């Protein structure tokens, strides 16, 4: 399926070994299990990727960046849309990166399991391929260009936020997160107009009303004009990873009058696991669980020397 999608897009083209200016990169398949916000399996996905380990700055790419909005921009927009009772819809690009043209020469070798029927083993990349160094930047430039051609203007506060002043449907806001679009407008026709413009350029999936965003579950109460975010799948996965899913929950994030100190005794051998736990908890405290911020801040003081107590 992944190879046929690239053949349809024209990602690869024939190349002669004698004309190659650099070494070909061996691409591989990455198989992934997609989960929803609750942690339930939804589908299996295979993706053809080009490892960027051997890419050289200046020859294979110039700079690296990706369209990821600031967390405060996302929350501010969600609050405004909920308060103003706007229609908010979610769109996803199934194969976004390969829509952008490569700006540097890059050659690849297909995996041995791929049978194309073509004599040439080496292919030249005409379009961006996932996991190559420049793919995210090229896709961001391509998507931004197409959105601006639809009449939208990029925000001066956050480059991932666009505003379109439609003459009939009014203001429509577009928030970009890599291959996801969150489109909000007062009228559904305004949202549909943006969808129509995007679908003319790319293959996109209409995910319907805004129900999830980067693994966060969205719960909207239109009567109260409120929008809540939660991460049940991430929390349950974290509890299972550290074998805490059978423990009795506590009413507060930290026991009252708890005093922790660096004893330098009974040192925890797997300190990297403690650091991994702190990273996950810091993510939660800055996204959907700010009530845990104090407890996480206290525990993060012991990342360099965790002990079993």
N, C-alpha and C positions, 0 to 999 in steps of 0.2 A: 504493500500500500504506500509506504514512504517513497520507494523508488518510482512508482507510477506517478505519484503526485509531482515529483521533480521532473519527470519526463514531460508531463503535461505543461508545466511552467517553463520548461526550457532552461533549467538550472545548469545542466552540463552540456558541454560541446566537445566534439572530437579534437584531439591534440596529437601532434607528432612529437615524438621524443626528441628528435634532432633540433626542434625549434624551442624547446623548453629552456627558460632562463633560470630556473630554480628547481629544487628537488620537490617531487610530488609527495603530498601528505596522504598517509593511509587513513581513510575514513572508516568509521565503524557504526554499528547500530547500537542505540541505547533504548532499552525496553523499560517502560515505566508503568506503574499502576496508579491511575488517577483516583483520588479520593475526594469526596465532597467535604463541606465544612464540618460535618458531623463525624468524619473519619471513615465513612462507609465507601467501599470500592464502587466506582462508577463505570470504569472502562480500562482497557489495556491499550497502551500506545507505544508504537515503534517510531523512532526518529533517527534519520541519517545525520550524523554529526561529523564535523572536521575539527579535531583537537588543535587548539591554538598554542600548544606548548612550544613549538618551534618557530613561531612567527617572530620576525625581527622588526623592531621599531624603525620606521622610516622606509622599509622595503615592503613589508606586508600590511602595515597600517600606520596611521599618523597620530591618532588620538583615540581614546576610549571613553565612551559615555553611553548612557541608556536613558530612555524616557521613564523616569520613576518620580512621581510627584512627592513633594514634601508631605510628611504625615499631617502637619497642621493645615496644609492646604486642603487635603482630603476631608478632614473633619469639619473645617469651616464650610466647605461646599455642601457637605451632607446636612449640616445644621440649617443652612440657608434654604436648601431645597425642601427640607421637611417643614420648616416654618412657613414657607410660601406655598406649600401644597403643590409643588411642581411634579410633573411626571418624570420619573427617573428610570431609565432602561440601561441594560447591560448588553454589550456586544463583544464578541470574542473572535479573533482571527485564528483560523485553524492552521494555516501555513503563512505566517506573516513575513518572516525574515526573507524567504526566497523571492519576495516581490521586489527587493532592492537590487540594483545592478552593482556588481563589483567594480571598485575603482582601482584595484591593483591586480596584477597577474597572480593567479594561484592555481596550482595543478593538484589533482587528487588521484588516488588509486581506489577503486571500488573494492568492497570486501569480496572475498573469494566465493561467498555464497550467492552473490548476485550474478545472474545469467542474463546478459543483455543481448547476446547474439552479435555484438559488434566486435570487430577484430582488435581495436585499440584498447589497451588496458588502462591508459592514462587519459583523464578527462580534464578539461579546463573549466573552471567555475565561471559561468557567465553571471550568475546571481548569487546572493549571499547564502551561506549555509550555516545552520545552527552550530554554535560553539566556536566558530571561527572568530578571531579577535575583533575584526571590523564589522561583523554582522549586525550587532546591536546598534551601533552608530549609523550604519547605512540605512537600516530599517527605520530608525527614528527620523532621519532626514527625509526619507521617502514619504512616511506617513504624515509628517508635519507639512510637507509641501502639498500633499493632496488635500489636507484639511484646510489649509490657507487658500487653495484654489476654489474651495466651496464658499469662500467669503468670510471665513472665521479669522479672527485676529488673536495672536498669541499674547498671553498675559505677561506684563512686565514683572510681575511678582513671582510667578512660577512658570517655567517654559513648558510644563506639561498640561497647562490649563489654557483652553481656547474659548473665545466668545464669538458667537455668530448673531448678528442683528438682522433677523429675517424681516423683510418688508411686510409680510402678512402674519407670520406666526410669532413675531416678537423675538426676545432674547433666548438663545439656546446655548448652554454651556457644555463643553466637551472636556472631560478629564481623561488623560491617556496614562495607562500603566503598562508599558512594554507592548503586549499584544491584546490588551483589554481597553475598551472604551466605555466610559460612563457618561451617558448623554441625558441632560436634564432640560426640560422646557415647560412653560406654563400650559401649552397645548400639546396634545399627542401628535397632531399633524406636524408640528415643528420637529419633534423627535423623529418621526417617520421620514421627514425630508432629509435629515442628516443620514439616517440609515440607508435611504435610497442612494444618496451620493457616495457613501462609502462602499456599498455593495456593487456599484458600477465599476469600482476600481479594484477591489479585493474580494476574495472569498471569505465571507464572515458568517458567523452564527449568531442569530438573535436569541439571547438568553432570557428574553422577556423582562419583566419588572426586576428592579434591583433587589436581589435576594442574597448575594454573596459578593465578597470583594477580597482578593488575595487571602483566601482561607479564613476570612472572617464572615460570620453569619450576620445578616442584616435583618432586623426586626423593626418594621415600621408601623407606628400607630397613627393613622391619618387623622383620627378624631382628636387626639391629643397633640397633633403636630410634632411628634417626637420620632426619633430614629435611634435605635440601640444596636450596638455591635457586640458580638461575643465570638469566642474561639473554642467551642466545645471539643472539636476534633483535635486541636493542638494540645489542649489541656489533658484530655484522656490519653493521647499518645505519649505525652510527657510522663504521666503517672505510671503507665505501663512500662515505659523504658527504664524507669528507676524503681520498679516493683513496689509502687505505692498505691496502686489502684484498689487494693483491698483494705487500706487503712481507714480508720474512722475520721471523718472530716472535723475540723475545728471551727468554732464560730468566728475566730479572728485569724488573720494571717500569721500572727506571732503571739506566743504565750505572754501574758502580762508579767511584768517584773523579771523577764528573762535577762540574764547577764552572761554574755559570751566574752571569752578572752582567748588570747593566743598562748596556749600552754607549751607548745613545742614538744608535746609528748603524745604518744599513740598516733603518730603521723599517719594520715590516710595515704596509702600507696598510690591510689589511682586519682591523683590530683587533677588530671585532665578531665575526668568525668565530673568532678565538682565544677570545673570551669565551664564545661558544657551545660551543666544544670543552671549555673548562674546566667549564662547567655540566654537560655530559654526563658528564665524567669524575668530577666531584664526586658526582653521583648514583650512579655505579657504585661509587665508593669507600665510600659509606655504605650500600649495599644488599648487593650480592653479591660485590664485589671489595675487601674491606678491605686486601688485600695491596698495593694500589696507592695507599693513603692518603698515604704519605710522598712519593712521586713527584708526585702530584697537588698536594700542599701546596706543594712547591717550585715547580712550574710556575705555580701560581695567583698567585705573587708578581709575575708579569710581565704581568698582565692589563692594567694601565694603559699599559704601554709595551712591547709585544711586538716583537721583531725576528726576522729570517729565520733567524738562527742558533739 
